[in-house]
Amino acid sequence: MLYPVGMPLSDHERKLLAEMEAAFEQDDPRLVSTLTGKARTKQASRVLAGVITLLFGMSVLFGGLVAKVVLVSLAGFLIALTGAFLMVTNFSLPGRGGKKNAKPRWSDRLENRWDRRNDQ
C-alpha cells in the first residue's frame, strides 16, 4: 500500500521496514547496491581514477606542446601513461565460466591464454 509522502510511520512499521531491508541486503547485496546507487567497487573507482588521470595527462601534454615546453609535455605524457596503466590493470571483463562471482582481470585472461598455448 502506498502512503502519502507526509504520513509518518509508527515505531512498529519502522522496525518491520528495517528488518525487511536487512534481510533483503543479506539476500542480494549486489542488487541493493545497484538500486541504491552504490554499485561502484574499488576496481571501478580505480578505472575511473585512471580515466581522469589519463585525461588530465593529455591536457598537460597538449598544453606543453602549445607552450613549446618539452618538460611539461614529457610530464603530461608520463601522467597520461600512468592513467592508462591504472585503467588497463584494473579493467576486467565480465566473468566467464569458473566461479559465479569471479571476474578475471584482463591480465589474468592473457596469462591463461599464454599458458594454454604453451601446454599445446
Secondary structure in CASP SS format (residue, H / E / C, confidence):
PFRMAT SS
TARGET T0000
AUTHOR 0000-0000-0000
METHOD secondary structure of the structure
MODEL  1
M C 1.00
L C 1.00
Y C 1.00
P C 1.00
V C 1.00
G C 1.00
M C 1.00
P C 1.00
L C 1.00
S C 1.00
D H 1.00
H H 1.00
E H 1.00
R H 1.00
K H 1.00
L H 1.00
L H 1.00
A H 1.00
E H 1.00
M H 1.00
E H 1.00
A H 1.00
A H 1.00
F H 1.00
E H 1.00
Q H 1.00
D H 1.00
D C 1.00
P H 1.00
R H 1.00
L H 1.00
V H 1.00
S H 1.00
T H 1.00
L H 1.00
T H 1.00
G C 1.00
K C 1.00
A C 1.00
R C 1.00
T C 1.00
K H 1.00
Q H 1.00
A H 1.00
S H 1.00
R H 1.00
V H 1.00
L H 1.00
A H 1.00
G H 1.00
V H 1.00
I H 1.00
T H 1.00
L H 1.00
L H 1.00
F H 1.00
G H 1.00
M H 1.00
S H 1.00
V H 1.00
L H 1.00
F H 1.00
G H 1.00
G H 1.00
L H 1.00
V H 1.00
A H 1.00
K C 1.00
V C 1.00
V H 1.00
L H 1.00
V H 1.00
S H 1.00
L H 1.00
A H 1.00
G H 1.00
F H 1.00
L H 1.00
I H 1.00
A H 1.00
L H 1.00
T H 1.00
G H 1.00
A H 1.00
F H 1.00
L H 1.00
M H 1.00
V H 1.00
T H 1.00
N H 1.00
F C 1.00
S E 1.00
L C 1.00
P C 1.00
G C 1.00
R C 1.00
G C 1.00
G C 1.00
K C 1.00
K C 1.00
N C 1.00
A C 1.00
K C 1.00
P C 1.00
R E 1.00
W H 1.00
S H 1.00
D H 1.00
R H 1.00
L H 1.00
E H 1.00
N H 1.00
R H 1.00
W H 1.00
D H 1.00
R H 1.00
R H 1.00
N H 1.00
D H 1.00
Q C 1.00
END
